Amino acid sequence: MRFLLAVFILLVASAPAKSAEQVPDYLKDLDRPYNAGDWTLQCNSSQLCQIIGVVKIPHGHAAIRAVVMIKRGIAKDAKPSLRIAFVDSVGRIDASLPVTNWRLYSRGLPKMPPPIRLELGEIEADGAYTVTPDIAAKIISALKRWPGAVVQDRGRNVAKMPRGDLARLFRKMDRLQHPKKPRMTAQETAEWLKEYHYVILRALPFEGSVPDSVLLSCDTRTYVDMPFGVRVAPDQVLFTADCPEGSKIFLQKAGQEPVKFDVSYSDGKIYPHGYAGFNAETSLLEIQIPKNGNLECGRWLKIGFTGSKFAMIEDRRYDRCRAVPYDLWPKVWYPTSWKYADTPPTNEGNAPPIVEGVKRP
């Protein structure tokens, strides 16, 4: 079950969002990020929790930083999983790094314990490596106890590791996932935790001219840069326009003028987005909402079109501006399941999320 914190609003026809003050305290606590040094704990309404850790952006020189991602299911005996990505000072991932012999060494202890070989497998689509369960347990245990750590390759420092009281965040995770007594009534659970199942249309190329209202939509420029259109439904076209003040999004129904729309959250505010683009491979609209104007933090949304409405497929959030690729940010919301309207030859990208504690429809 999910609590849908973010909703899409067409500015011409919108349903009022529930006030943030109405949200039960337990859901607020699950949604809130908790920091300890370089580490951040982020849970979601399904009580699934993630911890991400990365050092600050280095000043004046390039440096490789490890982005450490820990995830744990909701079962009391669930074992945490571990993924690691390596990014430079501006957040770029170098897939050619020779990680075969990389090891984790402690820092700040009077007697250095033996190093831990990372044993990373193949790099995955988002640029991260999944660590095998036995090695993951060793690394997580070490990071809870060691004051600091560094990744080395044959005695040479190759990546900075996050520091902070990771053990404290694990204790906080335990309290959030398994409170001593229920923190929501049955009525609150029925009202706020729903199941969401979406069927998303695959987009088709748009052939035609971009409407003048889209071309002239920038506040500080006569014409937009590289307007993009895609047919998200047989009778509807989505346009994105890049402007100095941020990207703009329009939806045009057949025979009507394009309508600009934006993102609103449960507090009722409209949040300006910095980037908006349509991923032709996934048929998902991708939107970045910067935090206080900073594109290196905020929210990263992926939205599909059902033919009648927009459906949130993925909502990621990271409030610390540390130049981490968006697809590595903690995932705070996703539907119970989603699939494409037409079944492709394989289930790649089309299967419901397989998440501990969530049943298939």
N, C-alpha and C positions, 0 to 999 in steps of 0.2 A: 504494500500500500504506500501511497505517496501523498505528501502535502505539496500542492502545486503553488510554490511561492511566486513564480513569475508567470505573467499572462500577457499574451499579445492583444493589443487593442487596435482595431481599425478606428481611426479618429472620427469617422462618420457614424459608426454604430458600435458602441462599446457597452459592455455590462460593467456595473460598478464593482470594483475590487473590494474585498473585505478589508476592514481597517486592521492595521498592524497591531493595534492594541487588543484586538479580539483573539489573536493567536495565543494558544495555550503556552504557558511558561516552558513546558518541557520541549515543545517544538522550537521555541526561541533558543533554548540552550543547545539543542541539537544543531541548529543552523549557525550558531555563533562560532567563529574561529577562535582558537586558543593558541597563544604563542609561548615558546620557551626557547630563548636564544634564537638560533636559526630555524628552529622547528615550528611547524604549525599543524595543529590538530583540527580537522574539519569532518564533522559527521553530517548525516542527512536524516530526513524524517523516517527512513527505514531502519535507523539505528546502525547503518553501515558507516564505518569510520575509516578515515584516511589520515596519514601524517605525511607531510612533505617537508623536506629540509634542503636548503641551499644557502650558501654564504652570500653576503652582499656583493654587488657588482664591484670588482676591483677598480681602483683609480690609477690612471696613468699607464697601465700596461695590460697586455692580454694575459689571461690565465684560464686554465681549464677548471671548471667547477663541477662537482658531482651533484646531481639532483637526485636525492634519495626519496623514494616513494614507498610507503608502508601502508598496506590495506588489511583490514581484518573484518571478517563476517560477524554475524550477530550471535552465533552459537557460543555458549560459555566456554567450550573447549576449542573454539576456532583458532587455528594457527595463522599468524600474520604472514602475508606474502610480501616479497620485496622486489622492487624494480629500481634500476639505476640508469640514469642518462648522464651524459657528459656534455656540457655546454661551455662556450667561451664567454667573454665579458659582455657580449651583446646578445647572447642567447642562441647563437647558432650551434647546431649539432654537427659534429664531424664524424661521419659514419666510417671513416677510414682509420680511426685510431687503433693502434695495435694493442688490444686489451688482453691478449692471451695470457701474459705473465704478470698482470697487475695484481698487487697485494695491498691489503689494508694494514697499516701500522698505527700503533697508538702514539699519542703525544701527551706529555704532562704527567706521566707516572714515573716514580723513582726507579722501578724495575720494569723494563719493557717486556710485555708478554709476547708470545710467538705471533707473527703476522698471520693474517687470514687470506688465503688465495681467493680471489673473487669468483673465478670459474664462470665467466659470463658466456652465454650462448650466442645465438645469432641476434643481430640487432633487429628490432621490430619496426612496424610501420611508423610509429610515432617517434622513433629514435632512441627508445629505451631498451635495456636488456632485462630479462627476467632472471633472477638468481634462483638456483635450485633450492628446494625447501631446507635441506640440511645446512647448506652454507648460509642461507638467509637467517636461520635461527642463530647461528654463530655471530653473524655480523650485527644483528639487532641486539643481541645480548651484550656484545662488546660496546656498541654505541650507547647503550644505557649506562655502562659502567665507566668507560674511558672519558677523561676530561676533554680529549681531542683526538683527532685521527687524520691521517693523510693517506692517499693512494700513491704507491710508488711502483716504479718499473725498474728492477735491477738497481736499487739504491737511489734512483732519481725521482724526486717529487713530480707527479704528473697531474694530480687533481686535488683541489681543496675540498674537504669534507665539512658538512654542517656541524656546529657545536651547540650545546645547550642541554637542558635537563630533559632528555627524552623519556626517562623513567617516570617523571612527573606527568607527562602527557599520556603515558600508558595508564597510569592510575586514574587520570581524569576520564580516559576512554572507558575504563571499566565502570565508573560511576554513571556515565551517560548511557552506555549500552545495557547495563544491568542494574537499574536502581533497586534499592532495598524494598521499595513498595511502589505500586503503580502510580505514575505521575499524571495520568490522564484518566478521566472517567469514561465509561462506556459510551456515553452520549458524545463526549468530545472526540473520541476515536471514530465514531460513526460519522460525525460531521466533518472532521478535518482530514482523515486518512482515507483516500479513495484509491481505486484501481483505475489505471489509464491504459487503454489499448488503442493504438493508432494504426491506420492503414494509409500509407503515403503514396501519392501519385509520382510516377517518374516524369521528369520534365522533358520537353521536346524543344528543339531549336526554334527560335523566333525569326521569321523572315518578314521584314517590313520596316517601316520608318519609325524612328523614336518620336513620340509626341512632343510638341513644342513645350508643353508644361513641364516635361522632364528635362529637356535640353536647357531650359531657362530657370531651373529650380535653385541654382546656387545663389547664395546671398551676396557674395562679393566677386562674382565672375559672370561674364555675359553668357558663356556656354560651359557645360560640364565637360570634364575630361572622361573620355572613354565610356559613354553610357552603355549599359549592357541590358539586354532583354532576353527572357526565356519564357516559353509557354509552360506554365505550371499546371494548367488544366485546359481542356479543349477550347473553352471560351474565356480564358483569363491569362493575362501576360504580366509577369513581374519584371520591373525595371529597377536597376540600381544606378545611382549617379554619384560620382566622386566629386566632392566639393572641398574647398579649403577648410570649411567649418565642420567637415565630416560627411560621410556617405549618407545618401538619402534613398529611401525605398518607396516604390509605388506599385500599386496593383491596379490593373485596368481590366474591367470586364468588357466583353464585346459590346460595341455601340455606346460606350460610356467614356467619360474622361478619367485619366489616371487619378487614383486617390493615394495620397501620402499617408504612411502609417509609421508608428513608433512603438517602443517597448514601454510598458508600464508594469510596476511591481505592486505588491499588495499594499504598499503605503499610498498608492494612488498617484504617485508622481510619474511624469514622463522622463525617461532617462535618455539623453542624447548618446548616440553611438558614434564611435570614431571610424570604424571600418564596417562595411557590409558588402558581402559578395556572395554569389551563387556558385556552389560547387557542382559542376555539371556531372561529375562522376557519381556523386552520392544523391543528387537531386535535393540537396539541403541548402537552405540559406544560412550563411554563417555571419554572425554579428559580434563585434567586440565593443563592449561598453567600458570605457576607461574610468578608472577611479580618479576623481578630481582632475580630469584631463590628461592623466598619465596612461599611455597605451601599454605600459609594462605591467599593469595590474588592473583588476576590475573583474569583468565577467566575459565569458566566451560562450556564445549560444549557437546551437544548431537547431534549425526549425524546418519541418516538412509541411507540405500543403496537402490537405485531405480532399480537396475539391470544393470544400465549403468553408474551411477555416484553416488557420495556421496551428500546428501542433508542436509543442516543445519536445524535441528528441533528446537534447543534451544541454545541461546548464552547468558550466564550470566556473568556479570563483577562486581568485587568489588576491588577497588584499595587500600583499607585500610586493613592492615594485622591484623585482630582482631579475628581470630579463630572463624569464623562464618561458619556453614555448607554450602557447595556449593549450595545446592538446595534452600537456602534462599537468595542468592545473587540477586541483581536486574537483571531482564531479559531485555537485550538490543536488542535482535532480535529473531524473530520466524516467520515462514511462515504465509501467509494468511490462509492457511488450510493445513492439512495433514491427511492421513489415511493409514491404512495397505492395502496391495493388497488383502488379503483374509479377508472377513468380519467375525469377531468373533461373538459368540452368543449374546454378549451385546456390547454397544458402549463404554465401559470403555477403556480409552486410545486410542480410535479410532476416537473420534469426533473432528471436527475442533475446534480450540480455539474459545471460545465465548468471544469476546472482544468488548467493546463499540466502535462504529465507524467503525467496520470491518464487511463487509457483507459476508455471506456464498457464495461459488462459485455456 
